[in-house]
Protein backbone atom coordinates (compact mmCIF):
# COMPACT_ATOMS: atom_id res chain seq x y z
CA UNK A 1 0.00 0.00 0.00
CA UNK A 2 2.87 2.36 0.72
CA UNK A 3 4.14 1.84 -2.81
CA UNK A 4 0.88 3.18 -4.26
CA UNK A 5 0.77 6.30 -2.08
CA UNK A 6 2.93 8.49 -4.40
CA UNK A 7 0.80 7.49 -7.39
CA UNK A 8 -2.41 8.28 -5.53
CA UNK A 9 -0.99 11.65 -4.45
CA UNK A 10 -0.04 12.41 -8.06
CA UNK A 11 -3.44 11.34 -9.29
CA UNK A 12 -5.16 13.52 -6.68
CA UNK A 13 -2.99 16.50 -7.63
CA UNK A 14 -3.77 16.08 -11.33
CA UNK A 15 -7.48 15.79 -10.59
CA UNK A 16 -7.33 19.01 -8.55
CA UNK A 17 -5.49 20.86 -11.33
CA UNK A 18 -7.94 19.66 -13.99
CA UNK A 19 -10.86 20.63 -11.77
CA UNK A 20 -9.38 24.10 -11.29
CA UNK A 21 -8.90 24.58 -15.04
CA UNK A 22 -12.46 23.40 -15.71
CA UNK A 23 -13.81 25.88 -13.18
CA UNK A 24 -11.63 28.65 -14.66
CA UNK A 25 -12.80 27.89 -18.22
CA UNK A 26 -16.45 28.03 -17.19
CA UNK A 27 -15.93 31.30 -15.36
CA UNK A 28 -14.13 32.88 -18.31
CA UNK A 29 -16.84 31.75 -20.77
CA UNK A 30 -19.61 33.02 -18.50
CA UNK A 31 -18.00 36.42 -18.00
CA UNK A 32 -16.85 36.77 -21.61
CA UNK A 33 -13.33 37.84 -20.64
CA UNK A 34 -11.54 35.46 -22.99
CA UNK A 35 -12.31 37.43 -26.16
CA UNK A 36 -9.80 40.22 -25.72
CA UNK A 37 -6.95 38.01 -24.65
CA UNK A 38 -7.50 35.43 -27.33
CA UNK A 39 -7.86 37.97 -30.10
CA UNK A 40 -4.64 39.67 -28.98
CA UNK A 41 -2.74 36.38 -28.85
CA UNK A 42 -4.05 35.30 -32.25
CA UNK A 43 -3.27 38.70 -33.76
CA UNK A 44 0.33 38.44 -32.54
CA UNK A 45 0.61 34.95 -34.00
CA UNK A 46 -0.87 36.08 -37.31
CA UNK A 47 1.46 39.05 -37.49
CA UNK A 48 4.55 36.95 -36.79
CA UNK A 49 3.90 33.92 -38.95
CA UNK A 50 1.33 34.97 -41.55
CA UNK A 51 2.08 38.54 -42.54
CA UNK A 52 -0.20 38.62 -45.59
CA UNK A 53 -3.23 37.21 -43.78
CA UNK A 54 -2.63 39.65 -40.91
CA UNK A 55 -2.70 42.60 -43.30
CA UNK A 56 -5.81 41.20 -44.97
CA UNK A 57 -7.50 40.79 -41.59
CA UNK A 58 -6.95 44.47 -40.77
CA UNK A 59 -8.25 45.53 -44.18
CA UNK A 60 -11.38 43.41 -43.79
CA UNK A 61 -12.01 44.89 -40.31
CA UNK A 62 -11.57 48.41 -41.69
CA UNK A 63 -14.03 47.71 -44.50
CA UNK A 64 -16.53 46.32 -42.02
CA UNK A 65 -16.31 49.41 -39.84
CA UNK A 66 -16.91 51.79 -42.74
CA UNK A 67 -20.49 52.83 -43.30
CA UNK A 68 -21.74 54.21 -46.58
CA UNK A 69 -24.18 57.10 -46.27
CA UNK A 70 -27.57 56.19 -47.66
CA UNK A 71 -30.79 58.16 -47.97
CA UNK A 72 -33.72 57.01 -45.96
CA UNK A 73 -36.69 55.73 -47.94
CA UNK A 74 -38.96 57.32 -45.36
CA UNK A 75 -37.66 60.79 -46.24
CA UNK A 76 -38.58 60.26 -49.89
CA UNK A 77 -42.10 59.16 -48.99
CA UNK A 78 -42.66 62.22 -46.82
CA UNK A 79 -41.68 64.55 -49.64
CA UNK A 80 -44.03 62.85 -52.09
CA UNK A 81 -46.94 62.93 -49.67
CA UNK A 82 -46.36 66.62 -48.91
CA UNK A 83 -46.41 67.56 -52.59
CA UNK A 84 -49.48 65.54 -53.45
N, CA, C and O of each residue as an XYZ file, in Angstrom:
336
protein
N       0.817     -1.198      0.000
C       0.000      0.000      0.000
C       0.860      1.261      0.000
O       0.498      2.272     -0.602
N       1.993      1.190      0.677
C       2.874      2.361      0.719
C       3.497      2.641     -0.644
O       3.898      3.771     -0.924
N       3.576      1.644     -1.473
C       4.139      1.837     -2.809
C       3.164      2.603     -3.709
O       3.592      3.288     -4.638
N       1.881      2.494     -3.447
C       0.877      3.179     -4.255
C       0.608      4.612     -3.795
O      -0.018      5.379     -4.527
N       1.057      4.980     -2.626
C       0.774      6.303     -2.077
C       1.274      7.444     -2.970
O       0.525      8.398     -3.178
N       2.503      7.400     -3.510
C       2.927      8.490     -4.396
C       2.064      8.600     -5.657
O       1.783      9.704     -6.124
N       1.648      7.465     -6.200
C       0.798      7.485     -7.387
C      -0.582      8.055     -7.082
O      -1.147      8.788     -7.894
N      -1.116      7.724     -5.927
C      -2.412      8.280     -5.526
C      -2.313      9.779     -5.272
O      -3.232     10.528     -5.601
N      -1.198     10.218     -4.686
C      -0.988     11.647     -4.454
C      -0.894     12.384     -5.793
O      -1.474     13.457     -5.963
N      -0.164     11.800     -6.730
C      -0.040     12.411     -8.056
C      -1.392     12.462     -8.764
O      -1.750     13.469     -9.374
N      -2.122     11.377     -8.673
C      -3.444     11.338     -9.293
C      -4.388     12.369     -8.673
O      -5.146     13.025     -9.387
N      -4.342     12.512     -7.351
C      -5.159     13.523     -6.678
C      -4.764     14.932     -7.078
O      -5.629     15.787     -7.269
N      -3.471     15.186     -7.206
C      -2.993     16.505     -7.630
C      -3.455     16.819     -9.047
O      -3.925     17.925     -9.315
N      -3.325     15.860     -9.952
C      -3.765     16.079    -11.332
C      -5.273     16.312    -11.412
O      -5.735     17.142    -12.195
N      -6.035     15.583    -10.607
C      -7.483     15.786    -10.588
C      -7.817     17.187    -10.080
O      -8.727     17.832    -10.600
N      -7.092     17.660     -9.075
C      -7.332     19.013     -8.546
C      -6.987     20.076     -9.587
O      -7.718     21.055     -9.735
N      -5.892     19.894    -10.300
C      -5.494     20.863    -11.325
C      -6.507     20.885    -12.462
O      -6.894     21.957    -12.926
N      -6.939     19.714    -12.912
C      -7.937     19.662    -13.987
C      -9.263     20.262    -13.537
O      -9.929     20.940    -14.319
N      -9.650     20.026    -12.306
C     -10.865     20.628    -11.769
C     -10.763     22.148    -11.725
O     -11.722     22.852    -12.042
N      -9.586     22.651    -11.328
C      -9.381     24.097    -11.293
C      -9.485     24.692    -12.690
O     -10.140     25.717    -12.881
N      -8.843     24.055    -13.671
C      -8.896     24.577    -15.040
C     -10.309     24.500    -15.621
O     -10.702     25.374    -16.395
N     -11.063     23.489    -15.269
C     -12.456     23.395    -15.714
C     -13.275     24.526    -15.127
O     -14.058     25.161    -15.834
N     -13.101     24.783    -13.837
C     -13.809     25.883    -13.179
C     -13.414     27.219    -13.808
O     -14.268     28.071    -14.051
N     -12.116     27.400    -14.071
C     -11.633     28.649    -14.658
C     -12.201     28.851    -16.067
O     -12.583     29.964    -16.427
N     -12.257     27.781    -16.861
C     -12.797     27.893    -18.217
C     -14.275     28.278    -18.191
O     -14.719     29.112    -18.981
N     -15.024     27.675    -17.291
C     -16.446     28.025    -17.187
C     -16.632     29.472    -16.766
O     -17.501     30.171    -17.288
N     -15.828     29.913    -15.835
C     -15.930     31.297    -15.365
C     -15.583     32.290    -16.478
O     -16.253     33.310    -16.646
N     -14.544     31.980    -17.222
C     -14.134     32.878    -18.312
C     -15.202     32.920    -19.393
O     -15.502     33.993    -19.916
N     -15.782     31.778    -19.739
C     -16.836     31.755    -20.766
C     -18.064     32.513    -20.304
O     -18.686     33.233    -21.085
N     -18.419     32.352    -19.026
C     -19.608     33.017    -18.501
C     -19.429     34.526    -18.471
O     -20.362     35.268    -18.779
N     -18.246     34.983    -18.106
C     -18.005     36.419    -17.997
C     -17.626     37.047    -19.334
O     -17.711     38.265    -19.486
N     -17.212     36.238    -20.302
C     -16.848     36.766    -21.614
C     -15.521     37.487    -21.624
O     -15.308     38.362    -22.463
N     -14.611     37.145    -20.710
C     -13.334     37.841    -20.637
C     -12.256     37.212    -21.505
O     -11.138     37.725    -21.555
N     -12.557     36.127    -22.184
C     -11.538     35.460    -22.992
C     -11.380     36.120    -24.351
O     -10.343     35.939    -24.989
N     -12.356     36.870    -24.816
C     -12.309     37.427    -26.164
C     -11.132     38.340    -26.415
O     -10.443     38.196    -27.425
N     -10.887     39.275    -25.518
C      -9.796     40.220    -25.718
C      -8.438     39.563    -25.690
O      -7.580     39.862    -26.521
N      -8.240     38.681    -24.754
C      -6.951     38.006    -24.648
C      -6.681     37.085    -25.817
O      -5.571     37.049    -26.349
N      -7.687     36.350    -26.210
C      -7.501     35.425    -27.327
C      -7.293     36.169    -28.630
O      -6.454     35.773    -29.439
N      -8.042     37.240    -28.849
C      -7.864     37.972    -30.104
C      -6.487     38.622    -30.154
O      -5.877     38.690    -31.221
N      -5.989     39.100    -29.018
C      -4.645     39.672    -28.985
C      -3.575     38.630    -29.252
O      -2.624     38.882    -29.993
N      -3.729     37.458    -28.647
C      -2.745     36.385    -28.853
C      -2.769     35.906    -30.299
O      -1.716     35.680    -30.895
N      -3.957     35.749    -30.863
C      -4.050     35.302    -32.250
C      -3.544     36.365    -33.216
O      -2.956     36.038    -34.247
N      -3.765     37.631    -32.891
C      -3.265     38.700    -33.760
C      -1.740     38.715    -33.758
O      -1.119     38.931    -34.799
N      -1.135     38.487    -32.593
C       0.327     38.445    -32.536
C       0.859     37.255    -33.329
O       1.871     37.372    -34.020
N       0.193     36.126    -33.235
C       0.608     34.949    -33.998
C       0.471     35.204    -35.497
O       1.366     34.877    -36.276
N      -0.652     35.787    -35.891
C      -0.873     36.076    -37.310
C       0.173     37.051    -37.836
O       0.677     36.890    -38.947
N       0.496     38.059    -37.038
C       1.464     39.053    -37.486
C       2.853     38.444    -37.639
O       3.592     38.803    -38.556
N       3.207     37.531    -36.749
C       4.547     36.954    -36.790
C       4.701     35.918    -37.898
O       5.712     35.906    -38.600
N       3.714     35.055    -38.057
C       3.898     33.917    -38.951
C       3.126     34.014    -40.263
O       3.460     33.316    -41.220
N       2.134     34.838    -40.326
C       1.330     34.966    -41.550
C       1.106     36.442    -41.849
O       0.021     36.976    -41.617
N       2.124     37.083    -42.356
C       2.076     38.536    -42.543
C       0.991     38.957    -43.529
O       0.330     39.972    -43.308
N       0.794     38.214    -44.597
C      -0.201     38.618    -45.592
C      -1.626     38.451    -45.054
O      -2.487     39.292    -45.313
N      -1.875     37.389    -44.319
C      -3.227     37.215    -43.781
C      -3.499     38.227    -42.676
O      -4.642     38.640    -42.481
N      -2.455     38.631    -41.950
C      -2.634     39.646    -40.906
C      -3.031     40.983    -41.530
O      -3.931     41.662    -41.035
N      -2.361     41.353    -42.610
C      -2.702     42.604    -43.297
C      -4.111     42.523    -43.881
O      -4.860     43.499    -43.838
N      -4.464     41.378    -44.419
C      -5.810     41.202    -44.969
C      -6.863     41.286    -43.878
O      -7.939     41.844    -44.090
N      -6.560     40.738    -42.718
C      -7.497     40.794    -41.594
C      -7.785     42.239    -41.201
O      -8.937     42.604    -40.968
N      -6.741     43.057    -41.127
C      -6.955     44.465    -40.770
C      -7.735     45.207    -41.849
O      -8.552     46.072    -41.533
N      -7.497     44.886    -43.106
C      -8.247     45.531    -44.185
C      -9.721     45.134    -44.143
O     -10.599     45.970    -44.357
N      -9.988     43.871    -43.871
C     -11.377     43.413    -43.785
C     -12.086     44.080    -42.606
O     -13.243     44.480    -42.728
N     -11.404     44.203    -41.467
C     -12.013     44.885    -40.314
C     -12.287     46.350    -40.629
O     -13.327     46.883    -40.241
N     -11.362     47.007    -41.332
C     -11.568     48.413    -41.687
C     -12.743     48.560    -42.636
O     -13.520     49.506    -42.506
N     -12.891     47.653    -43.582
C     -14.026     47.708    -44.504
C     -15.335     47.475    -43.768
O     -16.349     48.093    -44.092
N     -15.323     46.594    -42.786
C     -16.532     46.317    -42.021
C     -16.958     47.482    -41.151
O     -18.149     47.669    -40.901
N     -15.991     48.273    -40.683
C     -16.314     49.410    -39.835
C     -16.783     50.623    -40.624
O     -17.430     51.511    -40.070
N     -16.461     50.667    -41.919
C     -16.915     51.788    -42.744
C     -18.406     51.672    -43.001
O     -18.941     50.580    -43.192
N     -19.059     52.810    -43.001
C     -20.490     52.827    -43.300
C     -20.733     53.814    -44.438
O     -20.300     54.965    -44.385
N     -21.422     53.351    -45.447
C     -21.742     54.209    -46.585
C     -22.996     55.013    -46.258
O     -23.977     54.452    -45.770
N     -22.978     56.307    -46.517
C     -24.180     57.101    -46.266
C     -25.270     56.758    -47.277
O     -25.028     56.734    -48.484
N     -26.438     56.501    -46.783
C     -27.569     56.193    -47.659
C     -28.750     57.062    -47.258
O     -28.908     57.424    -46.093
N     -29.580     57.391    -48.248
C     -30.786     58.156    -47.975
C     -31.851     57.233    -47.405
O     -31.923     56.051    -47.739
N     -32.650     57.789    -46.563
C     -33.723     57.013    -45.958
C     -34.916     56.964    -46.899
O     -35.306     57.995    -47.447
N     -35.500     55.799    -47.098
C     -36.691     55.728    -47.944
C     -37.863     56.482    -47.314
O     -38.748     56.955    -48.027
N     -37.875     56.594    -46.010
C     -38.962     57.318    -45.356
C     -38.935     58.797    -45.713
O     -39.993     59.410    -45.854
N     -37.764     59.379    -45.861
C     -37.655     60.786    -46.236
C     -38.227     61.032    -47.627
O     -38.853     62.065    -47.861
N     -38.026     60.113    -48.540
C     -38.579     60.265    -49.888
C     -40.098     60.172    -49.860
O     -40.766     60.913    -50.581
N     -40.642     59.313    -49.074
C     -42.101     59.163    -48.986
C     -42.750     60.418    -48.407
O     -43.824     60.834    -48.842
N     -42.086     61.008    -47.425
C     -42.657     62.217    -46.819
C     -42.718     63.352    -47.825
O     -43.686     64.112    -47.857
N     -41.680     63.466    -48.647
C     -41.677     64.548    -49.640
C     -42.784     64.340    -50.659
O     -43.451     65.300    -51.046
N     -42.992     63.116    -51.095
C     -44.030     62.854    -52.088
C     -45.407     63.116    -51.520
O     -46.267     63.681    -52.196
N     -45.620     62.708    -50.276
C     -46.939     62.935    -49.669
C     -47.211     64.418    -49.474
O     -48.343     64.875    -49.636
N     -46.160     65.178    -49.123
C     -46.364     66.616    -48.907
C     -46.686     67.339    -50.196
O     -47.427     68.321    -50.169
N     -46.165     66.897    -51.314
C     -46.407     67.555    -52.593
C     -47.768     67.207    -53.156
O     -48.369     68.009    -53.871
N     -48.258     66.028    -52.845
C     -49.485     65.536    -53.452
C     -50.678     66.083    -52.847
O     -51.789     65.752    -53.263
